[in-house]
Each structure stands twice: as C-alpha cells, then as structure tokens.
Amino acid sequence: MIIEYTGAQKLKGTLLFFEPIRDIRYGEKVVIRSEGKTLNGKVAALSQSVMLIEILGEPYGLNIDNLRVQFTGNIFELGVSDKMLGRVMDAFGEPTDDKGEIRHDKLLPIGGSAYNPVQRAYPNDFIQTGISAIDGLNVLVKGQKLPIFSVAGASTNDLAAQLVRQITPSGKNGAVVFAGIGIKYEDAQYLIQSIRSGGNFERTAIFLNLADEPSINALLLVRSALTFAEYLAFEKGYDVIAVLYDMTNYCDALREVSSRREEIPSRKGYPGYMYSDLASIYERAGILKESAGSLTQIPILTMPDGDITHPIPDLTGYITEGQIVLERELQQKGIYPPINVLPSLSRLMNHGASDQHRRWSAEIYAAYAKAKKAEMLAAIIGEEEMGETEQRYLAFGKAFERQFITQRNEENRTLEQTLAIGWKLLALLPPTALTRLKPQDIAEHFQ
Amino acid sequence: MAHIISILGPIVRAELDGERVCIQDVAYVGELGLTGEVIERDQKSALIQVYEETEGLKLGEAVTFTAQMLSALLGPGLLGSIYDGIGRPLKLAGTRISRGLKLDPLDRDKLWSFTPFAKAGQKLEGGEYIGAVSAQDAFEYRLMVPPDKNGRVSFVAGQGEYRLDDTLIEFEDGERLTMVQRWPVRIARPFKERILSKKPMITGQRIIDFLFPISEGGSASIPGGFGTGKTILQQTLAKWSDADIIVYIGCGERGNEMTEVLQEFPQLADPKSGKKLIERTVLIANTSDMPVSAREASIYIGLTIAEYFRDMGYTVALMADSTSRWAEAMRELSGRMNELPAEEGFPSYLASRIASVYERAGAVRTLGGDTGAVTMIGAISPPGGDFSEPVTRHTQRFTSVFWALDKELANARFYPSINHLLSHSAYAISVKSWWEAGYPEWSELRLWVIEMLQRDEKLQRIVKLLGSEALPEDQKLTLFISDLIKEYFLQQNAFDAVDMYASPQKQICMAKALKALHQWWKRCFEEKGVPAGQLKDQPIVGELLTSRLGVPNDQTEWFDAWHKRMETRYETLLLTFGEIS
C-alpha cells in the first residue's frame, strides 16, 4: 500500500517546504505527485517546523493545493546489473534506448562512501593509449584519474573518442562507462558512434543527460554512472574506464542548485563546498586490495575562457592525479592532438614508467621548455640574430610539435615507437645540454 | 534523553533532557552513534558538528554526550599506525569506512617490555619520566606522568612485560598511571619554556639546506598551485629529514597519496638510524572524499601526537598537506552556522586559527627537563596559484620559512620547483654556527650562490629581450655558472637513488666545485681572453655534471680527484690558448 502525505506549505523554484512527518530520513528519496504529474525529490533539510524537499525535475505544473508526497524510506539508490552494458540510460539508470527494461541484480546507494586508503592498492600498471604526448610524457596508469582540460574550439570530441577506442588496460575484462553530462545531442551522437565504431559497444554503458534537461539531473547522473562503474570494477572484476564529459556542465549545475538553495557563494558564485563535492566524484577512481577490477577516470572539462585558474579546472587539478591540457594555439597551427605538454602532467608517471623512460621524459620536457623560450626570443630579435644553441632549441621545438605531438586520429602508436621518436629528437641538441640523462643512456642512444 | 530536532548537512541540533553538556564535548548522534562535537549551546539545545555523513538520520533519534573533549589516546603503538581525522585506526577499518565505527586507537592486548626509571618514595611532577618501553629494540617510548598530574610514588612495577592498561605507577593519593594517557587535541600540551634551537633540520635537499634552511622547532609553509610538486616535496621531507619522528597529515588530499606512503615507507631506510622509515612515522589521513568536518579536526590530532613525542625529548617533524583544505573545511562549517564571512568567505577568525596552529611548533624544554622540538611544515594550495589569497598570506605571516613553488619551473620539470627569488628563510642566521662547526666554508659558499643567482636574474632580463649572444663575455660567464648552479645544484631528482638525498658534505663538495670552476673561468678569461662558450664546453664540466646522479654521498673523494683534473685542464688551456689560434 502506498501512503501519500499532504502538507505542502510553499513551493519556491525547485524547493518544496513541507510539514515535517515522523520517521523521515535526512536525504530520503520521495515521490511527488500533483495534477497528474510525478517527480522525484530528496529531503534536503529537516527540522521540527519544516522539512525541505528538493525537487529533481522541472516544477512547472505542480499545485500545492493537491500536492502529495510519498516517502520511500530509502536514500537514493541505483539498480545495477551487468546487463546495463551495451545500453543507453538516463540519470536514474532507466533505459532510454529501445531495447526494453533492464533487470537489476541489486540496489546500491549512489552517493558512494570514502575508501579506506589502507585498503587501496597503489596504481602501478601502465595503460597504453597510443597517443605519444600521453604514453611518452604523461603516462596513464590503471586506477588513475587523469582529466583532460579542454578549450572551446579544440578537437576534444575526437581526442576523447580516440582515447576510449585505443585504451587497452592489461586485464582482458575491459569496460567503458561513458557519462554525458549536460552535453549537446550532436556531441553525444558523435561520441556514441565513434565509440561504437571501435567495435566495443557491448562493453560500453552510456549514461546520458542532455543540455536541455533539469540541472539537478546532472548531479545525479555522474553519481549513477560512477556507482555502476564501481559495481562493474569492484564486484564484477572489470577494468573500467569512466569518461565524464563535460565536468564544466556539472559544476555549473552545482552552482545553479546551490544558488536555488540560497547558500553563500564562494569564488565566481560556485559553492564553497565544490572542492569536497568534486572530490567525492574523482576519488571514486582506484584499485582496491580485495577486488580484482579497477576504475580509471578520464573526466573531461572545458576551461571557461581557456583559463586554467578558473575554479573548475583549478579545483579539479587539486584532486585529480595530473591533467592533459589542450590548447587552441596548437589547434590553429594544425596540430592534432592539440596537447600542450608543458602544463600537462601525470602524477603517477613514476609508477608506470621505467627509470630510463622517466629521464628521457624529463630531458624532453626541459628541452621543450627552452625551445618555447627561444621561440619568444625569436619573435623579438629574429631567428638570424640568435646564437647557435638557441637556434638548435628552436629547431627541436618545431620538430617536436610536428613529429612527436602530431599524429593521425586513427594512429595507435606503441610505446616503443613513441620513445624512438623522442630519442631521434634529442639528438638535435648539444650533448652537454643533456643533464637529465645518465651517461649510459647517452652511450646507448647516441654515438 | 537528548534527541535530534534538526539536520542540515553535517550540522545537527539536539534538544537536551537535562544532560550536562559543555562546548566542544564529544557527542554520539543517532542510532549509528555518529561522532560529533558540540559547537554551540543554548538553554534547551546543543548544536553538533558531526564528523561523519549524516544522510539517513531521522528526527527524534537519540544523542548521547560523553562529557569529554575530542582527545587523542597517546601511548606505545602510535608509530607505524595510520589514523583518520578523528583518530580511528584505519588498518582495522574495512574497505569503506562504515559510519559510527568505533575502534580502539591502540592495541590493548599487546605486551610491551617496560623498564622503570622512577623509584618508590620519589616525588614526580607532570611530564617527568617514569620509565620506558621499547618495541623489538626499534624505538624507545619514554613514559611520563601526564602533564596535569603529580604525586609521591608508592608503587613502581618491576621490569617486565605489560599491557597498555596495566598499572605501572601508583601515587600515594591512589592515582594510578598506565602506559597511555589521553589529551584533548585542541589544547596545546604544556612545556617549561621555549628555547632557540641553532641546529638546522637537515633535509638532504640542497636548495633547502643551503639556501632556505629550517631550524629544529621552526615553521615553514610551502605554497604552490596544483602540479608544482607540493606533495612530492612534503613526502621527500618526510623521508629524509633528520628528525626522530615524523607525523604526516594528509588533510583533504588524495587517497592514493596515503596509500603510496603506506606502501613506500616500510621499504625505505632512514639514513640516520638505518631503521625502516615507517617505524618513525605516524600518519593521519582525512582524504578528500572523507567527511569535511573531520578535516578540521585532523590537524589537531596530528599536532597532539607530535607534542607527545616532543615531550619524550625527541625532535618531531610535522607535515600537513594541505592546510588550505583545513581552512576550507573551517569556511564550510562557518557557512553552515550562518556566521558572517570575512575575506573570500573565510570566517573572520581564520588568521588567529592559523596562528594558533603554527604556534604549537617550537623547540622547548619539556616539563620533565628534557629538550624536544616540533618542526611544522604546512603545504598551501592557493586557488589559481595566486599567493595573495588569505590562507597563503596569513600563513606567511606566522611562519618563518616560505618555500614558494613555481608553476613555470614545474612545467619545465625543474624540481623541487622552489622559486629562489620569492622564497625566504629567517633561520639562515641562526643555523650558521651549526654549519660552520662542521663546514667552515658554508656561509661563504652560500653567499656566493646567492650573489650569482641575483646577478643572473638581472642578466636574464636582457637575455629575454636580446638573447644571450648580446652579452659581453664576462657576463656570459655569470650566466653560464648560474645555469650550472640551477641545473646541477638546485635541481634535485626525488626519485633517483643517489640524488634523492644529498648529505651536508656532498652539498658542500658540489657548491665548492662550482665556485672553483667559476674562478678558473674568470682567470682564463681575464688572462688570455678565452671565450666563455669554450670555457663552458670543456668535457671536464660535463664530468662534474654526472656526479649529481653518479657519485654517492659516501664517495666525496671523487671531488678531490675532479678538482685536480679540472685545474690541470684549465692550466693547459691557459698555456696553449693563444698559441693554437
């Protein structure tokens, strides 16, 4: 028997003020019915005089005169099963494709809870992405969270799709969970098709929240997608890659919801708890000692106005284990993928790369940084006026961008190919400048 | 029975039923018994900051009060352990930390071998030693009378094996002492007086020990945007600092970073004692996905544990990564309590809280008459890497060393990415006597390095506009030697088995070699006008550069041989230069 309560006091935006009822849980899921319309909601504050319900959806058409609320007695949960692979779903895990209902194995709370760092296993396994700028200089490791900081106008979709197609975790049981957050239908369509063309769709689950849906759904969608990803990884033993695209939309939705709750805003109107909120998403990546699988996250965000100090990339960078930064200037030079390696970083690189690989990478980084300085100088005094060493760096920089960074959209380079290109480029430099290499590296690779 | 009357995020109000409740008492909230702390009282109710996720709580659920402040249990077994922000041992918790979990921080069944120092009939004051226990000859815990107790001893347990709760001392007034004591974390443990320590804390990091040293009992801050290497620097300091004890607080940071420490420290050996690093380390972890309210408490738990070891006469280094998360936790809670915000939403008491935390560092004479020190190093994560934000600014006011990390250096993979122009240390003068006792040339070499870097900075402005070719030859020499100072001396690879730790002696050898090299360059240029480029490109320079990674700390005689070769080389150059060309 379903019991429904009346007692709505006030409706303001997506907040419903309701008479408190005994035995309601903080955070409980509720169902709101009025004028033939049904919406989900969540208890957002409880006191003796009033209960605050946050409506998950657009409140138009609700009438507090005949509004009734059913309390489910449970906090938000997502039904999960491995039958969700190969399907397209919404924020509540309901299928939106035409393949019929999904039978669930169990219900899991979508909020997740903190992992005990003692029970985590440290990520150590190199993942090959086939992209030189990543495999060579910013190694991705299984269980890592490595975001892509994009800018408007960069070929983000192509890179995201290429990554998902090419990534090969060492385990055989790979799966991809794609969370489309507030993205345009066009982008979603392109990505789904591109991921499908990799022949891996039956190992892919798509959670989709389009740009015109209510903002609050974006907040739920990420958590639903990650709850499913965790289930696959830690209960079913899959090596899961979760792609969250676009986290900027998520943060804007968070700001909108926070402002409706009349919370005190922090930087640029985003709520003060955005760091903790983002952490509760990104920290769900990892490997656990007692489970077979792994969860690797690739969150993608668009830096507003290309500004890396904007709160969204800034807070993300403080939580994630590195970042891959895209740059419009490179894109305009015709370089794909337009990855600027200087601000890019993989914090776990030291665990996924050999010692020599690391020294090689440090040397390339130092050389490219000098090449960039030389480029600035060349813009002022002209190339001809520059010293011989500086000219050599200039040549290195150009060759690096054209031969190392640049690759075709379907080009899947092995790590050996990537390293070989790098050694070839380093040979352009005076041997005394190679201070980060060991004598045996030099002996091995240069004559 | 007190019960819940309102819930908003981590803030819960309970209506009281005659309970005696003081501010900052610990409360257990709801059926699960979530741990919380009283932050506000009125006639009928108490406001509680809950340290765990409150979702699922109901109105009317019971609240119990412990009549005790949040305290740390201090005793043998702390070393090698990892605790969460409110002091629960994480090694005993499950994969996910279940709510309301209550675990004993120390193992009460373990036997420790006790040697008494105190004798019957002796009068003991707070802080005086009663005896010591050791764990597998690893480390000696010196047991003391709790600071707030004293009395005449009527009973002392004999030498032997005891558990934590066994009575070791009985006073005439009936007071019994065991191996453990409790101390409220928000109150600094008392000491007799502050002393000025002249000994630097040696970190094995050249740019720190040489240019921006920290003394034992000092305080330092490491501000840096993301990706500048704060955590790696903190972990490096935790590994190689010559403190007796390390307390490492992961405050609102990544879970994997704590996992890394837990995995790595049991394998690395302390360069001083040869024991495993984990045996001198206590870890506190409030990872960024753990409840934010416990983040605020985690710093205080760490400080209390550090002070406990200080009171045993040890030097303790406390690393807090990152204090910005701690400040932000304060901001979030302040917002939920509807306090009036000051700068950037932080509460107006931000500066005084930062001051009160860093002031708990210091070298002291303990109540027991020994000397001990807590050296505190706090990382700061300024939003957007902007050092003018409140947490960085206030921390700079209350700490004496400022290691400013630089994004541009980090982008070029120049680590540690400490910017030598923005950083400063107030201890360079106080540690001088220690250095000069062992290495008389320290001050002179240090000043030479600083002078070169300052000259280089001026020249770099010209180079940026005109290129290095535009400089006269003698200024090129300054440019080249500064390049070497940066690439060879200041840069240090935290992952290279040799370079990760440079002993004071190796530091001196390296700096000396550079200075000698520079003198020869100047001489060759002044006497014969040898071009700077030719002086720099001598293979002997390349040989020196390989010694950074190639010459271990115990083979510094390599440098003597190098000096000889170098002198011969440039002497020959000086003789033959004009004749060949």
Boltz contact constraints between the chains, C-beta under 6 A:
constraints:
  - contact:
      token1: [A, 23]
      token2: [B, 58]
      max_distance: 6.0
  - contact:
      token1: [A, 25]
      token2: [B, 56]
      max_distance: 6.0
  - contact:
      token1: [A, 25]
      token2: [B, 58]
      max_distance: 6.0
  - contact:
      token1: [A, 26]
      token2: [B, 7]
      max_distance: 6.0
  - contact:
      token1: [A, 26]
      token2: [B, 54]
      max_distance: 6.0
  - contact:
      token1: [A, 26]
      token2: [B, 55]
      max_distance: 6.0
  - contact:
      token1: [A, 26]
      token2: [B, 57]
      max_distance: 6.0
  - contact:
      token1: [A, 27]
      token2: [B, 55]
      max_distance: 6.0
  - contact:
      token1: [A, 45]
      token2: [B, 8]
      max_distance: 6.0
  - contact:
      token1: [A, 46]
      token2: [B, 7]
      max_distance: 6.0
  - contact:
      token1: [A, 46]
      token2: [B, 59]
      max_distance: 6.0
  - contact:
      token1: [A, 47]
      token2: [B, 6]
      max_distance: 6.0
  - contact:
      token1: [A, 48]
      token2: [B, 5]
      max_distance: 6.0
  - contact:
      token1: [A, 75]
      token2: [B, 55]
      max_distance: 6.0
  - contact:
      token1: [A, 75]
      token2: [B, 56]
      max_distance: 6.0
  - contact:
      token1: [A, 113]
      token2: [B, 96]
      max_distance: 6.0
  - contact:
      token1: [A, 114]
      token2: [B, 97]
      max_distance: 6.0
  - contact:
      token1: [A, 114]
      token2: [B, 289]
      max_distance: 6.0
  - contact:
      token1: [A, 114]
      token2: [B, 290]
      max_distance: 6.0
  - contact:
      token1: [A, 115]
      token2: [B, 255]
      max_distance: 6.0
  - contact:
      token1: [A, 116]
      token2: [B, 90]
      max_distance: 6.0
  - contact:
      token1: [A, 116]
      token2: [B, 93]
      max_distance: 6.0
  - contact:
      token1: [A, 116]
      token2: [B, 95]
      max_distance: 6.0
  - contact:
      token1: [A, 116]
      token2: [B, 97]
      max_distance: 6.0
  - contact:
      token1: [A, 117]
      token2: [B, 255]
      max_distance: 6.0
  - contact:
      token1: [A, 117]
      token2: [B, 258]
      max_distance: 6.0
  - contact:
      token1: [A, 117]
      token2: [B, 259]
      max_distance: 6.0
  - contact:
      token1: [A, 117]
      token2: [B, 285]
      max_distance: 6.0
  - contact:
      token1: [A, 117]
      token2: [B, 287]
      max_distance: 6.0
  - contact:
      token1: [A, 118]
      token2: [B, 90]
      max_distance: 6.0
  - contact:
      token1: [A, 118]
      token2: [B, 91]
      max_distance: 6.0
  - contact:
      token1: [A, 119]
      token2: [B, 95]
      max_distance: 6.0
  - contact:
      token1: [A, 120]
      token2: [B, 255]
      max_distance: 6.0
  - contact:
      token1: [A, 120]
      token2: [B, 259]
      max_distance: 6.0
  - contact:
      token1: [A, 122]
      token2: [B, 259]
      max_distance: 6.0
  - contact:
      token1: [A, 122]
      token2: [B, 260]
      max_distance: 6.0
  - contact:
      token1: [A, 122]
      token2: [B, 263]
      max_distance: 6.0
  - contact:
      token1: [A, 264]
      token2: [B, 335]
      max_distance: 6.0
  - contact:
      token1: [A, 266]
      token2: [B, 345]
      max_distance: 6.0
  - contact:
      token1: [A, 272]
      token2: [B, 331]
      max_distance: 6.0
  - contact:
      token1: [A, 272]
      token2: [B, 332]
      max_distance: 6.0
  - contact:
      token1: [A, 272]
      token2: [B, 335]
      max_distance: 6.0
  - contact:
      token1: [A, 272]
      token2: [B, 345]
      max_distance: 6.0
  - contact:
      token1: [A, 273]
      token2: [B, 332]
      max_distance: 6.0
  - contact:
      token1: [A, 276]
      token2: [B, 292]
      max_distance: 6.0
  - contact:
      token1: [A, 279]
      token2: [B, 288]
      max_distance: 6.0
  - contact:
      token1: [A, 279]
      token2: [B, 289]
      max_distance: 6.0
  - contact:
      token1: [A, 280]
      token2: [B, 289]
      max_distance: 6.0
  - contact:
      token1: [A, 283]
      token2: [B, 255]
      max_distance: 6.0
  - contact:
      token1: [A, 283]
      token2: [B, 288]
      max_distance: 6.0
  - contact:
      token1: [A, 283]
      token2: [B, 289]
      max_distance: 6.0
  - contact:
      token1: [A, 288]
      token2: [B, 95]
      max_distance: 6.0
  - contact:
      token1: [A, 309]
      token2: [B, 384]
      max_distance: 6.0
  - contact:
      token1: [A, 314]
      token2: [B, 383]
      max_distance: 6.0
  - contact:
      token1: [A, 314]
      token2: [B, 384]
      max_distance: 6.0
  - contact:
      token1: [A, 317]
      token2: [B, 226]
      max_distance: 6.0
  - contact:
      token1: [A, 318]
      token2: [B, 226]
      max_distance: 6.0
  - contact:
      token1: [A, 318]
      token2: [B, 381]
      max_distance: 6.0
  - contact:
      token1: [A, 319]
      token2: [B, 288]
      max_distance: 6.0
  - contact:
      token1: [A, 342]
      token2: [B, 411]
      max_distance: 6.0
  - contact:
      token1: [A, 343]
      token2: [B, 411]
      max_distance: 6.0
  - contact:
      token1: [A, 345]
      token2: [B, 227]
      max_distance: 6.0
  - contact:
      token1: [A, 350]
      token2: [B, 495]
      max_distance: 6.0
  - contact:
      token1: [A, 362]
      token2: [B, 413]
      max_distance: 6.0
  - contact:
      token1: [A, 365]
      token2: [B, 413]
      max_distance: 6.0
  - contact:
      token1: [A, 366]
      token2: [B, 412]
      max_distance: 6.0
  - contact:
      token1: [A, 369]
      token2: [B, 412]
      max_distance: 6.0
  - contact:
      token1: [A, 377]
      token2: [B, 467]
      max_distance: 6.0
  - contact:
      token1: [A, 381]
      token2: [B, 467]
      max_distance: 6.0
  - contact:
      token1: [A, 386]
      token2: [B, 467]
      max_distance: 6.0
  - contact:
      token1: [A, 387]
      token2: [B, 468]
      max_distance: 6.0
  - contact:
      token1: [A, 387]
      token2: [B, 469]
      max_distance: 6.0
  - contact:
      token1: [A, 432]
      token2: [B, 542]
      max_distance: 6.0
  - contact:
      token1: [A, 435]
      token2: [B, 487]
      max_distance: 6.0
  - contact:
      token1: [A, 435]
      token2: [B, 545]
      max_distance: 6.0
  - contact:
      token1: [A, 439]
      token2: [B, 546]
      max_distance: 6.0
